[in-house]
């Protein structure tokens, strides 16, 4: 007899994936191997989890809703490589994951951005991410300069990974049916060899400050976030960024160069 799951909880953003074709496409995109460890955040009712367990050596599934645990254990009792954990993914020790863990998840949309940033912070332990996200968020990840979607999420994600929006998913593929569009993204994480944590934190702080006041010029936004005017002018002149430029016009390389210029002015 099939397990009877409790109703979806709106406060947890539960929209369960039910379309087997989409599940197959996600698993195929992840290109899993028998030796892989997979982290799944938000297994829900286990439809994707079962597909992951069939391909990977080990699947760690983190579910925040304890009401789902009995039914998940019953439904997935044949998955002997499943490590089901009940808890908040935002409190999960991503740094404890085995090297080159693959993350495959239909992320809860209401916390997708903080979870994504937490995963990027732990990317030394990860190989790639295959994530179902709200379409709006997926487009921001892949956005290019001079576009409406380009912002903090775009720059910080593209600094850490190569981003591909793989395919969109109809709301009809979920129960209950969400009110927003969905898309699956593939993030191939960049090597961490030689990354200086101090320089990266300077880069991240600069990017957040640059986009803090989108209607203002880059100069004014950085100044409002506490950067001294003289240092801003010197760094922008060094990099060749026009004084009237806005944050959304700068490329990833521009932000890297600006962060380096600010670092040099700090040590001068």
C-alpha positions in Angstrom: 0.0 0.0 0.0 1.4 3.4 -1.0 2.3 5.8 1.8 -0.2 8.5 2.6 1.5 11.9 2.9 0.2 14.8 4.9 -1.1 17.9 3.0 1.5 20.4 1.6 2.3 23.2 4.0 2.1 26.6 2.4 4.4 28.2 5.1 7.2 25.8 4.0 6.6 26.6 0.3 5.8 22.9 -0.4 5.1 22.3 -4.1 5.9 18.7 -4.8 7.3 17.6 -8.2 5.1 14.9 -9.7 6.1 14.7 -13.4 8.3 11.6 -14.1 9.6 13.1 -17.3 10.9 16.2 -15.6 12.5 13.9 -12.9 14.2 11.9 -15.6 15.5 15.1 -17.2 16.9 16.4 -13.9 18.6 13.1 -13.1 20.0 13.0 -16.6 21.3 16.6 -16.4 23.1 15.7 -13.1 25.0 13.0 -15.0 25.5 10.9 -11.8 28.0 8.1 -11.4 27.8 5.1 -8.9 30.6 6.6 -6.9 28.9 10.0 -6.4 27.5 11.4 -3.2 24.4 13.6 -3.8 22.9 16.2 -1.5 19.2 16.8 -2.0 17.6 19.7 -0.1 13.8 19.3 0.3 13.0 15.8 -0.8 9.4 16.4 -0.1 7.5 13.2 -1.0 10.6 11.5 -2.5 9.8 11.4 -6.2 13.2 12.9 -7.2 14.9 11.2 -4.4 14.1 7.8 -5.7 15.6 8.7 -9.1 18.8 10.0 -7.5 19.2 6.9 -5.4 19.0 4.7 -8.5 22.0 6.5 -10.0 24.3 7.6 -7.2 26.3 5.8 -4.6 24.9 7.8 -1.7 22.1 10.3 -1.3 21.9 12.7 1.7 18.4 14.1 1.8 17.6 17.0 4.1 13.9 17.6 4.9 12.7 20.4 7.2 9.2 18.9 7.7 9.2 16.1 10.3 5.7 15.1 9.3 7.1 13.7 6.1 9.6 11.4 7.7 7.5 8.3 8.3 6.0 8.3 4.8 9.4 9.0 3.2 11.0 6.2 5.1 8.2 3.9 4.0 8.1 5.0 0.3 11.9 4.9 0.0 12.6 1.8 2.1 14.1 0.1 -1.0 16.7 2.9 -1.3 19.5 1.4 0.9 21.9 4.2 -0.1 19.6 7.0 1.3 20.7 9.0 4.3 17.5 10.9 5.3 18.0 13.8 7.8 15.3 15.9 9.3 16.3 19.5 9.8 16.8 23.0 8.4 19.1 23.1 5.4 20.3 26.5 6.4 21.8 24.9 9.5 23.2 21.9 7.6 27.1 21.6 7.9 27.9 21.8 4.2 31.5 21.8 5.1 31.2 18.2 6.3 30.2 16.8 2.9 32.6 14.5 1.0 34.7 16.1 -1.7 33.0 16.6 -5.0 29.5 16.2 -3.7 26.8 16.8 -6.3 23.8 18.9 -5.2 20.5 18.1 -6.9 17.4 19.7 -5.5 14.0 21.2 -6.0 14.8 24.1 -3.6 12.0 25.6 -1.5 11.6 28.9 -3.3 11.1 31.0 -0.2 14.6 30.3 1.0 16.3 29.5 -2.3 18.6 32.5 -2.3 20.1 32.0 1.2 20.5 28.3 0.5 22.3 29.1 -2.8 24.7 31.5 -1.1 25.4 28.9 1.6 26.2 26.3 -1.1 28.5 28.7 -2.9 30.3 29.4 0.3 30.9 25.6 0.7 31.8 25.0 -2.9 35.2 23.7 -2.0 33.3 20.5 -1.1 31.1 20.5 -4.1 31.4 19.6 -7.8 28.2 20.9 -9.4 24.7 22.0 -8.6 21.5 21.1 -10.5 18.7 23.2 -9.0 15.0 23.7 -9.6 14.4 27.4 -8.9 11.7 30.1 -9.5 12.2 31.2 -13.1 12.9 34.8 -12.0 15.8 33.6 -9.8 17.2 31.3 -12.5 17.3 34.2 -14.9 19.1 36.4 -12.4 21.8 33.8 -12.0 22.5 33.7 -15.7 21.9 37.4 -16.4 24.5 39.5 -18.3 25.4 43.2 -17.8 23.0 45.9 -19.0 20.0 43.7 -18.4 17.2 44.2 -15.8 17.9 40.8 -14.2 21.6 41.5 -13.6 22.6 42.1 -10.0 24.3 40.8 -6.9 23.0 37.3 -7.5 24.3 37.3 -11.0 27.8 38.5 -10.2 28.5 36.4 -7.1 27.1 33.3 -8.7 29.1 33.7 -11.9 32.2 34.4 -10.0 31.8 30.9 -8.4 30.3 28.9 -11.3 29.5 28.6 -14.9 25.7 29.0 -15.1 23.3 27.4 -17.6 19.5 27.7 -17.5 18.8 24.1 -18.7 15.1 24.1 -19.2 11.8 25.5 -17.8 9.2 23.5 -16.0 5.4 24.0 -16.2 3.5 24.7 -13.0 1.4 21.6 -14.0 4.3 19.4 -13.0 3.8 20.2 -9.3 1.2 19.5 -6.6 0.0 21.8 -5.4 0.4 24.0 -8.5 2.7 26.9 -7.8 1.8 30.5 -8.8 5.2 31.2 -10.2 7.2 29.7 -13.1 10.1 27.3 -12.5 13.4 26.5 -14.2 16.2 24.0 -13.8 19.7 25.5 -13.7 23.1 23.7 -13.9 26.0 25.3 -12.1 29.5 23.9 -12.8 31.6 25.2 -9.9 35.0 26.7 -10.6 38.1 25.4 -9.0 39.0 26.9 -5.7 42.8 26.5 -6.0 44.6 29.7 -5.0 41.4 31.6 -3.9 42.4 34.1 -1.2 39.5 34.3 1.3 40.4 37.9 2.2 40.3 39.0 -1.5 37.1 37.1 -2.1 35.4 38.8 0.9 36.6 42.2 -0.4 35.1 41.3 -3.8 31.8 40.2 -2.3 31.5 43.3 -0.1 32.2 45.5 -3.1 29.5 43.8 -5.3 26.9 44.1 -2.6 27.7 47.7 -2.0 27.6 48.5 -5.7 24.0 47.2 -6.2 22.8 48.5 -2.8 21.3 51.6 -4.5 20.5 50.6 -8.1 19.1 54.0 -9.0 22.3 55.8 -8.2 25.7 55.8 -9.9 28.3 53.3 -8.8 30.3 56.1 -7.3 27.3 57.3 -5.1 26.2 53.8 -4.2 29.7 52.8 -2.9 30.0 56.1 -1.1 26.6 55.6 0.6 27.9 52.2 1.7 30.9 53.7 3.5 33.6 53.7 0.8 35.7 56.9 0.9 35.2 59.1 -2.2 38.9 59.4 -2.9 39.4 55.7 -2.9 36.4 55.1 -5.1 37.7 57.7 -7.7 41.2 56.3 -7.7 40.0 52.7 -8.1 37.6 53.5 -10.9 40.2 55.5 -12.7 42.7 52.7 -12.3 40.3 50.2 -13.8 38.9 52.5 -16.5 35.3 52.6 -15.3 33.5 55.8 -16.2 32.6 58.0 -13.2 28.9 58.0 -14.2 28.7 54.2 -14.6 26.0 52.3 -12.8 26.5 48.9 -11.2 24.5 47.0 -13.8 26.9 48.1 -16.6 30.0 46.5 -15.1 31.2 43.0 -16.1 32.4 40.3 -13.8 36.0 41.2 -14.8 35.3 44.9 -14.0 34.3 43.9 -10.4 37.3 41.7 -10.0 39.6 44.5 -11.1 37.9 47.0 -8.9 38.2 44.7 -5.9 41.9 44.4 -6.6 42.3 48.1 -6.9 40.6 48.7 -3.6 42.9 46.1 -2.0 45.9 47.8 -3.4 44.8 51.2 -2.0 44.2 49.6 1.4 47.8 48.3 1.5 49.3 51.5 0.1 
